[in-house]
Amino acid sequence: MTVSALTIILYVFVAASAIVSLVCGIMVLIQMFKKGGVGMGILGLLTCFLGAYIWGWIKSRELQLTKIMLAWTAAIVVSFIANLFGGVMAAQTLAKDPEFQRAYQEALEQQQPEAPPVEIPATPEPQN
């Protein structure tokens, strides 16, 4: 299987956005420890930077974090879009694979055994 140029570009976007997200997250986390205290910093770590992201937007103007938060948000959006396109491309590639199509058909046949024919009883004629 060959890797297309578009796939490589998507990998670069995902990797770059991950690095930008990590750097921005660490920068906000440092501010959390400095300005919010140890408890807030630990909360930012325990929530896997989600708490830091929310806290960063809440305190963005007060602590002049607006540019960092915009960069972090842009990195999240770029990562989401690149991963979405990557998933679509993977699904298209997989759908074209004859071995996958054969395995998929076999799985469908095993999952849905043929049901025996159902007989419909005759309805009695109304009597006058």
C-alpha positions in Angstrom: 0.0 0.0 0.0 1.4 3.4 -1.0 1.1 6.5 1.1 -0.3 9.4 -0.9 1.0 13.0 -0.6 -2.3 14.1 0.9 -1.8 11.5 3.7 1.6 12.8 4.5 0.3 16.4 4.6 -2.4 15.3 7.0 0.2 13.6 9.2 2.2 16.9 9.2 -0.9 18.9 10.2 -1.8 16.5 13.0 1.8 16.4 14.3 2.2 20.2 14.1 -1.1 20.9 15.8 -0.2 18.4 18.6 3.0 20.2 19.2 1.3 23.6 19.2 -1.4 22.3 21.6 1.2 20.8 24.0 3.3 24.0 24.1 0.2 26.2 24.6 -1.1 23.9 27.2 2.2 24.0 29.1 2.3 27.8 28.9 -1.2 28.1 30.3 -0.4 25.4 33.0 2.6 27.4 34.1 0.3 30.5 34.5 -2.2 28.3 36.4 0.4 27.3 38.9 1.7 30.9 39.2 -1.6 32.8 39.4 -4.2 30.2 40.4 -2.1 28.3 42.9 -0.9 24.7 43.2 -4.5 23.4 43.4 -5.5 24.9 40.1 -2.3 23.7 38.5 -2.9 20.1 39.7 -6.5 20.4 38.5 -5.2 21.4 35.0 -3.0 18.4 35.0 -5.6 15.9 36.3 -8.1 17.0 33.7 -5.5 16.4 30.9 -5.3 20.1 30.1 -9.1 20.5 29.7 -9.2 22.5 32.9 -6.2 24.5 31.8 -8.0 25.3 28.5 -11.1 26.5 30.2 -9.2 28.4 32.8 -7.0 30.0 30.1 -10.1 31.3 28.2 -11.6 32.6 31.4 -8.4 34.4 32.4 -7.2 35.3 28.9 -7.8 39.0 29.1 -6.7 39.4 32.7 -3.4 37.5 32.2 -2.9 38.5 28.5 -3.2 34.9 27.3 -5.5 35.7 24.3 -2.8 35.0 21.6 -1.9 31.7 23.3 -5.5 30.7 23.7 -6.3 31.5 20.0 -3.3 29.5 18.9 -4.4 26.6 21.1 -7.9 26.7 19.8 -6.7 26.9 16.2 -4.4 23.9 16.8 -7.4 21.9 18.2 -9.6 22.8 15.1 -6.8 22.0 12.7 -6.2 18.7 14.4 -9.9 17.8 14.4 -10.3 18.6 10.7 -7.1 16.8 9.7 -8.1 13.7 11.7 -11.6 13.8 10.2 -10.2 13.9 6.6 -7.7 11.1 7.6 -10.5 8.9 8.8 -12.6 9.5 5.6 -9.5 8.7 3.5 -8.9 5.5 5.5 -12.5 4.4 5.2 -12.4 5.0 1.4 -9.2 3.0 1.1 -10.6 0.2 3.2 -13.9 0.1 1.3 -12.0 -0.4 -2.0 -9.9 -3.3 -0.7 -11.2 -6.6 -2.2 -10.1 -8.6 0.9 -12.0 -6.3 3.2 -15.1 -6.5 1.0 -14.9 -10.3 1.0 -14.5 -10.5 4.8 -17.4 -8.0 5.2 -19.7 -10.1 3.1 -18.8 -13.2 5.0 -19.5 -11.4 8.3 -22.9 -10.3 7.0 -23.8 -13.8 5.9 -22.8 -15.3 9.3 -24.7 -12.6 11.2 -28.0 -13.0 9.3 -28.8 -16.7 8.8 -31.7 -17.3 6.5 -35.0 -17.4 8.3 -37.4 -20.2 7.5 -40.4 -19.2 5.4 -43.4 -18.0 7.4 -46.8 -19.6 6.6 -49.8 -17.3 6.9 -52.8 -19.1 8.2 -55.9 -18.9 6.1 -58.6 -16.6 7.6 -62.1 -18.1 8.0 -64.9 -16.7 5.8 -67.5 -14.7 7.7 -70.8 -16.4 8.2 -74.1 -14.6 7.7 
